[in-house]
Amino acid sequence: MGMRVNKGYEKAAHLYDLFDTKDNVAFFYQFAKEFKKILDIGAGTGRIAIPLAEKGVEVVCIEPSQAMRKQFYTKLEKSPSIADKITILNADAKSFKLDETFPAAFLSGSFDHLLDDTERIKSLRNIHQHLNSKGKIIFDVFIGLMKNAPLALVDKIMKNKIEYHRYIGTKILPHNQISVLLVYKTYKAGLLVESIKQESLAAVITRNKVIQLLDETKFELVNEYGDYTFSSFNEGDSLLIIKAMKKENSQDY
């Protein structure tokens, strides 16, 4: 059996939810519950959008990956009662265009994949013009996980008598980028039935750079958290969560 190699999550989207166990839905709901409608940028399989919709929030989802959108639609088929609460668009943070503005935009696990300041500024400016006056942007950045690490088994999950393994390795590249290698192996009755090798790129960024980019794109920092329980961010934390607001009277681009 040969391994399939791909960029992004196109071949492993069906395994994404199995391994993405970040306990952050309640965190984002604390912001979403203030509003009737929000943006979810890099919505993936709807892991956050679907539970928000179940609580009555209308969610417009931006997701560039066809495979991730397919998983999202499959999940929605099982929840027809919220179909009218969710819109899924094939676009990314830099390119989406809508004829309306929103009180808030969320990015979970997406900002790290903006690979340089050009992409970050384009994305933040585009989000800026899709927010209401004093609209909020909330996003997480994994600033402390960017280092060289050999491929190693990091997760082993048993579900419905099927065993899933995930291996992760990372390599620092020039220009403050990092290559993330993921290998997924699936076993039935002890036999390997699927093996996927996947490479993706992320960016290394500091807190100071994030704050600088927000200011440059007309956002005002409101709060910083170090985890999804609203703990304050402290220097040395591996996770940075930003809440920022569109600056008062700032003009769109």
ABEGO torsion letter per residue (X at the ends): XBBBBBBEAAAAAAAAAAABABBAAAAAAAAAAABABBBBBGAEAGAAAAAAAAAGBBBBBBBABAAAAAAAAAAAAABAAAAAABBBBBBBAAABBBABBBABBBBBGAAAABABAAAAAAAAAAAAAABBBGBBBBBBBBAAABBBBBBBBABBBBBGGBBBBBBBBBBBBBGGBBBBBBBBBBBBGGBBABBBBBBBBBBBBBAAAAAAAAAAAGBBBABBBABAAGBBBBBGBABBBBBBBBBBGBBBX
